[in-house]
Amino acid sequence: MDITTDTTDAQQPALSPTPQRPGAEQKRAARGATRPGDRIFLGLSRGSGILVLVIMAAIAAFLTYRAYLAISEDEANFFTSFEWNPTGVPPKFGIAVLAFGTIVSSIIAMAIAVPISVGIALFITHYAPRKLGGPIAYVIDLLAAVPSIVYGLWGALVLVPHLDGLYGWLDEYFGWTGILEWNGGAGRSLFTVGILLAIMILPIITNVSREVFRQVPRMHEEAALALGATRWEVIRMSVIPFGRSGVISASMLGLGRALGETMAVAMVLSPTFDITASLLDPGGGTFAQNIASKFNEATPMGRDALIASGLVLFVITLLVNGAARMIIARRKEYSGANA
């Protein structure tokens, strides 16, 4: 009797089970396998992020409420008035002079500090020998630790008396513009404030830019040199594109300090509630300087008015940071963030 065996099933290879998505039980098992330390760290990190948002919201709510109390009693236009008299009957105050002084002095500071800071950072990282670059970087770090009051004293006692030559030169060659016309007054102007702020924010921008330039992949620079590029071409084609977003971030950090600087500006500027055509004429004001100089002697209405001006500075700072984030995100593909 012939006995035949069906070997069809034996000859077929075993099929691997179809992968399935993890179900609820597998997800619970994965969560249970997580270490307690990871769960604690996750909770602390999440809580810290939420706490920052809560604090920002609380600050915004406080400023908005007190600003509403002041603006509702203001008989002048809060945004365009040149007058600041919250104790008058009726109270009249506006932020036109403060907004103009804050923005103009910060622009002057950025125009002076950013090119110099980037140049110093490039010199330290790509030109200076290590024995020279180290001490220069150390001195720059020390400048970042100098208190604002010290900068203010230096500005009032040293910088202001020695700006006559610079002001005279600017008036001689650029006075025809009207913006840089000098009538021989003291150098307690917005231009002086911009110079002082530039010196104060220079260490911040330099240090951050220096660290960004140090992160440039060495292979990028060596490839450019191998193709025959000069040192400047390497910096222009490899270093600066890689660190562009970092330089923008560093500049925004410096701008944040320039916008909110108080004591140094108060000691150098001769405050007046008037906007002059020339940046070299004494006078002007900033949000932080005005709040610092008038808060202690202000009445309840005056304090609410100062808080209202602080709300405007708060909004300007948020807008500046938001604009910086948009610029960085737009230029991300051209930077070395994904390298």
Order of alpha helices (4+ residues) and beta strands (2+ residues): alpha-alpha-alpha-beta-beta-alpha-alpha-alpha-alpha-alpha-alpha-alpha-alpha-alpha-alpha-alpha
